[in-house]
């Protein structure tokens, strides 16, 4: 989707010590030290505010019903944010394999259970797979922890674990899973969980209406297949439909709306190519395989995704927000009638860190999580607009 070419300088920025420019849909700013760092985007003026720092490569952020935050760190810790302060790591988590892209990943909250995905070891060095466990939060501990799902098979790899957790409106749990990089052909077969999205009940069992429950030699948890490494997933706030995005290889990051039993093509079809160049598979289309809803060439390395449904930034209501690891930005996709009609990339200069997750808080504000040695939580505050009479 080509971006609108535009360039503007806002002289009003000097009143706050800021010179702002917007060019090719990307927001740039030069900030005078000590100034308020307001950012004029295409449709709203906002101010990214650091509210927590000192996280070790954080991966996921969720709000508890009481307003506290739960945040995971890939290095294997889960912490609370209480009264603006970061807690010590929670106790009670199972053994987590940490290395490469693996570690503690997503977290989700349903009823009085905390669900989380992580790389699970099996005792053999570098042999692991994605697992999902749940526990009950008691103080600063997880109690009654039980593993409810294990990706099959375990594999010798440091890459492509997925993994996002999304509860559907019917109470089932979608788990996104990577194809572990080298065994990518397994994404096309149904006797394993590699490169799949699975749908399970809260206790980990397969729902009776899953698409391959009665298919011989197929794993019953599978919902859709032919995926590469899905690290973004969310429900559409009106329709309840699952939306996901996945990393392409060199180019070809995709947004999909995974449907039951459908094949999303990897590695047979892709809009990307091998690292360093070279064709993958058979091209970009094939009968019986789904086309992406949207894709990026070159890759943005997407991670985290949410629809904005609040009123704090009315111009953004209904838009889809995606974090970019590669370009260290937040990407806004403007949607109309289920089509992308515009793309804006924000906060490269103001934040300039790998955006791992983006969520909407109970205060209707957006929160960003950055995947760095000194990872941070940013709150995106709207800048009040002065009346013309003031």
N, C-alpha and C positions, 0 to 999 in steps of 0.2 A: 504494500500500500504506500504509494508515494506521499510524502509529507508536503504540506503547504510551505513554499519558500517565503520566509518573512524575516525582516530584521527591524528591530525598533529599540531605541534607547528611551528610557523613561526618566526625564529630568527630575520627576518627583522623588526618585530614589535618592537623590543627593540629600534630601532632608533627613534621611535615615543613614547617610553615609554609604550608600550603595549605588553602584552603577550597574544597571541590568540590561541585558540584551537577549533577545530571542531570535535564533537563526535556525532555519530548517527544522522547526519543531522542537529544538533542544534548548533548554533554559540554561543560560550562563550568568554568573554574577561575579563581580569583583567586590569583595567586602573589606571595608576599612576596619582594622582591628578595633574590637570593642563595640562595634555597631550592631544593631538589630538586623538579623539576616533574613529579611523578608524577600520572597521570591515571587515575581510576577510570571505566572504560567499563561498559557493561551486563554484560559477561561476563569482563573481564580488567582487571588493573591494569598499566599500562605507563608507560614514560617515554620521550618523544621526545628524542633527543639529536642536536644539530647536530654533524656530523663533518667537513663541508666547507662553506665559504661562498665568496663572491666569484665565482660563476658568472654569465655573461651570458645570461639567459633560457634555461637548460638545457632540453632536450627529452626526452632518453632516457638511460637508465642500464642497463648490462649488466655482468655479471661475467665476466672472463676465467677460463680453467681454473686459472690460478695464483693466483686470488683478487684480483688487481687489478681496478679498475673502469675501464670506458670510459664517458665521458659526452660527449654532444653539446650544443652551444650553437646556438640558432637563428641567431645572428650569423655562423655559418660555421666554428666551431672544434670540433675533437674533441680531448679531453684524456684523460689517464690519471690515476687516483688511485693513488699508490704510497706505501706506508708512511705513510698518513694525510696525504699532501701532494698538491696539484694540480700536474700537469706543465704545461709550456708547450704551446701547441697543436701537434698532430702535423702534420708536413709531408706533402705528397703528395696532398692532396685536390683534386678538380677545381674548376673555377669554379662558384660557388654564387650564385644570385640571392637576395639578402636584402632583404626589405621586407614590410610588412604581416604576414601569417601565414606567409610563406615564408622559407626558409633551410635550414639543416641540421636534419634531423628524426630519424628513428629509426635505431637501430643494432642489428644482430643478429650473432651469431657462429655459424659452422658450419664444422666441421673446422678448417682453418688459414686460413680467410677471414674478413674483417670486411666485412659488408654494411651499407650505409647508404642512406637515402633523403634526397633533397634537392630543392630547387627549382632546375631547370636553365634558364638563359637561352638565348636563340637570337640575340642581337645586336640585337633590336628592343626599345626601352625598354618595360619592364613585360610583355613577352611571355615566357612561361615555362610549364613544366609539371613535374610530379613525375617524377624519375628515380631509378633504383636503380643503385648501383655497388658494386664489391667490390675489396678489396685485401688484401695480406698485411702484417701488423704486423711491422716490423723496427726494434727500438729505439723511437725516437719518430717514426717515419715509416711511411706506408703506401706499399708498393711494389706493382708489377704491377697498378696500378689500371685497371679496365676498367668501362665502363658496360654493364650487362646488360639494362636495360629503360628505355624512355622512354614516358611517358604521351602518348597521341595524342588530340587535337591540342594543340600549344602554344596558349596563350590569354592574352589581355590581362587580367590579374587579379592582385590581391594576396591572394586569399582561397581557402580550401577546397582545400588541397593533400592532405588526409589527414595523415599517412601512417604506418601501422605495418607492421612486417615480422615474420612469424611462420613458422617452419619447421614443417611438418607431420611426422608420424611417418614418412611415406614419403619424406622428403627434399625434397619440393617446397616452394616458398616462396610464401606468401600475401602480397600487397601490397595495402593498402587505399588507396583513392584518392577524393578529393573531387570534386564536380561543378563546382568553380570559381565557384560562387555564381550568377552571372547566367545562364549557359547551362544552367539546371537541367533543362530538358526533355530534354537530351541523356542524362540518367541513364536514360531509358527506351528508348534505342536502342542497338543492338549494334555500330554502326560506329565507336565511339569508346571511350575508356577513362574518360570522365567519370562520376563517381558509380558506380564499379565496384569490386569486389574481383577481383583477378586472381591467377591461380595459374601459376607458372612453374617451370622447372627451375633448378638453381643457376647454369647458364650463361645463363639468360634466355629460353630457348626454351619454347614452349608444349608441355605434356605431351599426348600423343596421346589421352588419355582426358578432356581438358577438355570441358565440355558443348557448346560451340559451335564446335568444331574443324571440323565438316562443315557448318555453317550458312552459307549464302550471305551475303556482305557483312558477316559478323560477325567481330570481332577474336578470334583463337583463344585469347588469354590470359585472356579473361573467365571468371570463375567464377560470380559472381552480380551482379545489377544493381539499379537503383532505390534507390541509397544517396545520402545527402547529403554528410556529411563525417565519415568514420570515423577516429577518433583513439584507439581502444582495441581491442586484439586479443590473444587468448591462447588456448592450447589447454587443454581440460579435462584434468586430470592423469590421470584414469582412462580416459575414453573416447577421448581424442585429438581430440574434436570442436572445431572452431573456434568461439569466441565473440567477438563484436565489440560495440562500442557506437558510436553516431554522434550528432553534434549535430543536434537538431531546430532549427527556426527560433525562434520565440517559444513555447517549450513543445515537448514531443514528442521529447525526447532518447530514444533507443531502445537496448535490448540485443537483439541478434539472434544466431541460430545459423545463419549463412549456408550454404545447401545448394547443390549444383551446379545451375546453370541457373535458380534461383528469382529471382523479381522481388519486391523489398522495398518497392516502392510509391512512393518519392519521385519527383516531387512530386505524384503523383496522389492518394495517400492519406497522411495525417499526423495526428498528435494535436496538432500545433502550429498556429500561425497566423502571418500576416505580422508583421514588426516594426511595432509601432504598432497592430496589430489588422487583421482582415480575413481571410477564408477563403482557404485554399490548396487547389487541386485539387477533388476530388469528395467529400471526407469522410474517414472513418476506415477504411472497409472497401470492398473491391472484389474481385469474383471474379478469381482468377488472381494475386492479390497477397498476399504473406505478412503476417501480423500479427506485431508485435514480441513477443519473449519477455517484455519488461518495458519500461515507459516512465515518464518523469518529466514532470509538469506541476505547477509551472513547471520550466523547464530548470535543470539543475545545471551545464551546460557540462562534460561528462565528458571526461577525458583519462587515458590509462593504465589498465591493468586487469590483475589477476592473481588466480588462485586461491591460497589458502593451503593448503599440503600438508605443512607441517612440524609439529614437536612443541613448539616454544618457547611457543606459546600454544594449548594443546590445545583450549580452548573455541572457537577460531576455525577449527579444521581443517575444510576443505571449503567455507569461506565465500569469497565473491567480493568483492574490494576494487577500488574505482573512485575515481580522483582527481576532485575537483571544482574547476574553475577559478573559476567564478562565486562559489560560497559559501566557497571557501578551506578545504575540508574533505577528509577521507578518508571515503568512504562504504563501509560494510560491509553486504553482502547475505547474509542467512542463507538457505541453500537446503536443502530437503528434498524428495526425489523430484522433482527438476527443477522445483521451484516456489519462488518467493521467499516466505518465511514471516516475514521481518522485515527491517527496514532501520534502521541506526544511522549517525549522522553524528558524526564525531569530529574533535577538534583545531582547531576554529575559533579558540578563544582561545589555545591553547598554541602553535600554529604560525601561523595566520592569514595564509597565503600561498597563491597559486594552485598547487594540486597538479597537476603536469603528468604525473608518472609514478609508478608504484608497482611494486616488484619484490620477489621473495623472494630473499634472498642464500643463498650456500652454507652459511652458519651458521644457516639456517632462520629468520632474522629478516627483518622487512619493512623496506624502505628507501623513502623518499619523496624525490622531486625537485620543487623548487618553482620555478615560472616567474616570476622577478622580476629586476630590475636586479642585485640581490645575491642570486642564486639559491643555494639550499642543498641539501645532501644530509642528510636526517635518518635516523637509525637508530631503530627502535622497539624499545626494550629491555623485556623482561618484568621486572616487579618481583617479586623472590623473596618467597614467602609464608612468614611465620614459623609455626613449629609452635605448636599451642595450648598445649604444655607449656613453651614458652620465655617 
